[in-house]
């Protein structure tokens, strides 16, 4: 059983968001939005999830807890690795808490997390390649987002970091025919110079990027062997349309000024709540239907299995077990 004193708080640092953003862009050709909604919301969830995983590795290092990493399935999660503790693969299930009133309440009383359900989506639990000996670890990340244009401007005015991105349509991200898109040509209708980065895949489906500087109303060719295009990132919000032309597709794709969103997560704290084996989780879990109100979400968008966070096992016990195994050579 987990109590308030068992919650492990990890201070948040901006480099965790940077790591999450770096992964989020690379993941676009390989991830599918099972819960619907905005692609920008999905990217923020990915950023927060990776940030929590990086923070977990950091705390293991700080506490001298031995761990290994194991590569994930290359066609579903490129460059992603699972943490292995004591021979068990750890799946970190993290939840971004971004509502201001909820963040304020958690700062005053982190023990409120104990009332939350530890959620695992049904389709995620049922996915191939898992073992009953896998461990589920649950983390809650508090942090603000600046998604709307007004909030974005407030972040810029406060000299906060931002990351503006536009995700391309599925036909560009995962084209049916694997042939070169280029030479890609970009043009901005803005009156100022636009600095940007495009990211996609090359002929071998490896991730590739190209950084460009677009003078006003001038066509610029993008270097690189792009067979798919996942996103375009700009340093500042364009005040006019941006176009990208693919001669292969015989298409010019136009991005309106309102079609950019800031996916930077302004993290505050990460709370590691506890852990449970996959086998025990399934034995004790109950079903939470789609559309339910839970601590983490005002409305769930998919079916979940859940156990109460208070029924998890403390992280300290897991760390002690791993250290004991290391000491005994088992």
C-alpha positions in Angstrom: 0.0 0.0 0.0 1.3 3.5 -0.9 0.9 6.4 1.6 1.6 10.1 1.1 5.1 9.7 2.5 5.9 7.0 -0.1 5.4 9.5 -3.1 8.7 10.3 -4.7 8.9 13.9 -5.9 11.4 14.7 -8.7 12.0 18.4 -9.4 11.4 19.3 -13.1 14.1 20.8 -15.3 13.7 22.2 -18.8 16.0 19.7 -20.4 13.4 17.0 -19.7 11.0 18.9 -22.0 13.8 19.3 -24.6 14.3 15.5 -24.6 10.6 14.9 -24.9 10.3 17.2 -27.9 13.2 15.6 -29.6 11.5 12.2 -29.3 8.0 13.5 -30.2 9.0 14.7 -33.6 10.8 11.5 -34.4 7.8 9.4 -33.3 5.2 10.9 -35.6 5.7 8.4 -38.5 5.4 5.5 -36.1 2.6 6.5 -33.6 -1.1 6.4 -34.0 -3.6 8.5 -32.1 -5.8 5.9 -30.5 -7.7 8.4 -28.5 -8.5 11.0 -31.2 -8.4 14.7 -30.5 -5.8 17.3 -31.5 -2.5 16.1 -32.8 -0.9 18.8 -30.7 -2.4 17.3 -27.5 -1.0 14.0 -28.5 2.4 15.5 -28.9 2.3 17.2 -25.5 1.4 13.8 -24.0 4.4 12.3 -25.7 6.6 15.1 -24.5 5.4 14.7 -20.9 5.7 10.9 -21.1 9.3 11.0 -22.3 10.1 13.6 -19.7 8.9 11.4 -17.0 11.0 8.5 -18.3 14.1 10.6 -18.5 13.5 11.8 -14.9 13.1 8.2 -13.7 16.5 7.3 -15.2 18.0 10.4 -13.6 16.7 9.4 -10.1 18.0 5.9 -10.6 21.4 7.2 -11.4 21.4 9.6 -8.4 20.4 6.8 -6.1 23.0 4.4 -7.6 20.2 2.0 -8.5 21.6 -0.4 -11.2 19.5 -0.6 -14.4 19.8 -1.6 -18.0 18.1 -0.5 -21.1 16.5 -2.7 -23.7 15.6 -1.6 -27.2 11.9 -1.4 -28.1 10.3 -2.8 -31.2 12.1 -0.9 -34.1 9.0 -0.5 -36.3 6.8 0.9 -33.5 9.1 2.9 -31.3 12.4 3.8 -33.0 15.2 4.9 -30.7 13.1 4.2 -27.6 14.4 2.0 -24.8 12.7 0.4 -21.8 14.4 0.5 -18.4 15.2 -2.9 -16.9 15.3 -3.2 -13.2 16.3 -6.5 -11.6 15.6 -8.2 -14.9 12.1 -6.8 -15.2 11.0 -4.4 -17.9 9.5 -1.2 -16.6 6.6 0.5 -18.4 6.2 4.0 -17.0 2.5 5.2 -17.2 2.6 9.0 -16.8 -0.2 11.6 -16.6 0.2 15.3 -17.4 -1.8 17.4 -14.9 -2.1 20.9 -16.5 -5.2 22.4 -14.9 -4.0 25.3 -12.7 -6.4 24.6 -9.8 -5.4 20.9 -9.7 -1.7 21.8 -9.7 -2.3 24.2 -6.8 -4.1 21.5 -4.9 -1.4 19.0 -5.5 1.3 21.3 -4.4 -0.6 21.9 -1.1 -1.3 18.2 -0.7 0.5 15.7 -2.9 -1.5 12.9 -1.1 -4.4 13.7 -3.4 -2.7 11.5 -5.9 -3.7 8.5 -3.8 -7.3 9.0 -4.8 -6.5 8.7 -8.5 -6.8 5.5 -10.5 -3.6 4.0 -11.9 -4.8 3.7 -15.6 -3.6 1.5 -18.4 -5.5 1.7 -21.7 -7.0 -1.7 -22.6 -5.4 -1.8 -26.0 -2.1 -1.0 -24.5 -2.4 -3.7 -21.9 -3.3 -6.2 -24.6 -0.5 -5.3 -27.0 2.0 -8.0 -28.1 5.4 -8.4 -26.6 4.6 -8.1 -22.9 5.2 -10.4 -20.0 3.3 -10.9 -16.7 6.7 -10.1 -15.0 6.8 -6.6 -16.5 6.4 -3.8 -14.0 4.0 -0.9 -14.4 5.2 2.3 -12.8 2.9 5.3 -12.4 3.9 8.9 -12.5 2.1 12.2 -12.3 3.7 15.3 -14.0 2.4 18.7 -13.1 3.0 21.4 -15.7 1.4 24.2 -17.6 0.9 24.4 -21.4 0.6 27.5 -23.6 -1.5 26.1 -26.4 -3.7 29.1 -27.4 -2.3 32.1 -29.3 -2.9 34.3 -26.3 -1.1 32.0 -23.9 1.7 31.6 -26.4 2.2 35.3 -26.6 2.2 35.5 -22.8 5.0 32.8 -22.7 7.0 34.8 -25.3 6.5 38.0 -23.3 7.8 36.3 -20.2 10.9 35.0 -22.0 9.7 31.4 -21.6 10.9 28.8 -24.1 8.4 27.7 -26.8 8.3 25.2 -29.6 5.9 25.9 -32.4 5.1 23.0 -34.7 2.7 22.0 -37.5 2.1 18.3 -38.1 1.6 17.2 -41.7 -1.4 15.1 -42.9 -1.2 11.4 -42.8 -0.7 11.2 -46.5 2.6 13.1 -46.1 3.6 11.4 -42.9 2.9 7.8 -44.0 2.5 7.9 -47.8 1.2 4.7 -49.5 4.0 4.8 -52.1 7.6 5.0 -50.9 9.1 7.4 -53.4 11.0 10.7 -53.0 8.9 13.8 -52.3 11.4 16.2 -53.5 13.1 18.3 -54.3 10.8 20.0 -51.8 10.3 23.8 -52.2 9.2 26.1 -49.4 7.9 29.6 -49.6 6.7 32.1 -47.0 4.3 34.9 -47.5 5.5 36.7 -44.4 7.3 40.0 -44.5 10.1 38.8 -42.2 12.7 36.1 -42.5 11.4 32.7 -41.3 13.7 30.1 -39.7 12.4 26.6 -39.6 13.1 22.9 -39.5 11.4 20.1 -41.4 11.5 16.5 -40.2 10.6 13.3 -41.9 12.1 10.0 -43.2 14.6 9.1 -45.9 14.7 6.2 -48.3 15.7 3.8 -45.5 13.0 5.1 -43.2 15.6 6.8 -41.1 14.7 10.1 -39.4 16.1 13.1 -41.2 15.8 16.9 -40.8 16.6 20.0 -42.7 17.0 23.5 -41.3 16.0 26.4 -43.6 15.9 30.2 -43.6 13.2 31.6 -45.8 13.5 35.2 -47.0 10.1 36.9 -47.6 8.2 35.6 -50.6 11.2 33.7 -51.9 11.2 30.0 -53.0 13.9 27.9 -51.2 14.8 24.3 -52.0 15.1 21.9 -49.0 18.2 19.7 -48.9 17.7 16.1 -48.0 16.3 12.9 -49.3 12.7 13.1 -48.0 10.4 10.2 -48.6 7.9 11.4 -46.0 7.4 14.6 -44.1 6.1 14.6 -40.5 6.3 18.1 -39.2 7.5 21.7 -39.7 8.9 23.6 -36.8 9.3 27.4 -36.8 11.2 29.6 -34.3 8.4 32.2 -34.2 4.8 32.3 -35.2 4.4 33.2 -38.9 2.1 36.1 -39.6 1.2 34.8 -43.1 0.9 31.5 -44.9 3.7 29.1 -45.5 3.7 26.7 -48.4 5.6 23.5 -49.2 5.5 22.0 -52.6 6.3 18.4 -53.6 6.7 17.8 -57.3 6.2 14.1 -56.9 2.8 14.6 -55.2 2.0 17.5 -57.5 0.8 19.3 -54.5 1.4 22.5 -52.6 0.4 22.2 -49.0 -0.4 25.6 -47.3 -0.2 26.2 -43.6 -2.3 29.1 -42.3 -0.9 31.3 -39.4 -3.4 29.8 -37.0 -2.3 26.2 -37.7 0.7 26.2 -35.5 0.8 25.2 -31.8 3.2 25.4 -29.0 4.0 21.9 -27.6 6.4 23.0 -24.9 5.5 21.6 -21.5 6.3 23.9 -18.6 6.9 21.2 -16.1 7.0 21.8 -12.3 7.1 18.4 -10.5 7.0 14.7 -11.2 5.6 12.4 -8.6 6.5 8.7 -8.8 3.5 7.1 -7.2 4.3 3.4 -7.1 4.6 0.2 -9.0 2.8 -3.1 -9.6 3.5 -6.2 -11.7 1.5 -6.6 -14.9 0.1 -9.9 -13.6 -1.1 -8.5 -10.3 -2.5 -5.4 -12.1 -4.7 -7.6 -14.3 -5.9 -9.7 -11.4 -6.9 -6.6 -9.4 -8.0 -4.2 -12.1 -11.4 -3.0 -12.8 -12.7 -1.5 -16.1 -13.2 2.2 -16.6 -15.3 3.0 -19.6 -14.7 5.5 -22.3 -16.0 9.0 -21.4 -15.5 8.6 -17.6 -14.5 11.4 -15.3 -11.3 10.5 -13.4 -8.6 12.4 -11.5 -6.3 12.7 -14.5 -8.9 13.6 -17.1 -12.2 15.3 -17.3 -13.2 12.7 -19.8 -11.4 9.5 -20.8 -11.3 8.8 -24.5 -10.6 5.1 -24.4 -11.4 2.1 -22.2 -8.9 1.7 -19.3 -8.0 -0.9 -16.8 -7.3 0.6 -13.4 -6.4 -0.1 -9.8 -6.3 2.6 -7.1 -3.0 4.4 -6.7 -3.2 3.7 -3.0 -3.0 0.0 -3.7 0.3 0.2 -5.6 3.6 -0.8 -4.0 6.1 2.0 -2.8 9.0 2.8 -5.0 11.4 2.5 -2.1 10.6 -1.2 -1.8 11.5 -1.7 -5.5 14.7 0.1 -5.2 15.7 -1.9 -2.1 14.9 -5.1 -3.9 17.1 -4.2 -6.8 20.0 -3.2 -4.6 19.7 -6.4 -2.7 19.8 -8.4 -5.9 22.9 -6.5 -6.9 24.6 -7.1 -3.6 23.8 -10.8 -3.6 24.7 -11.2 -7.3 21.3 -12.6 -8.2 
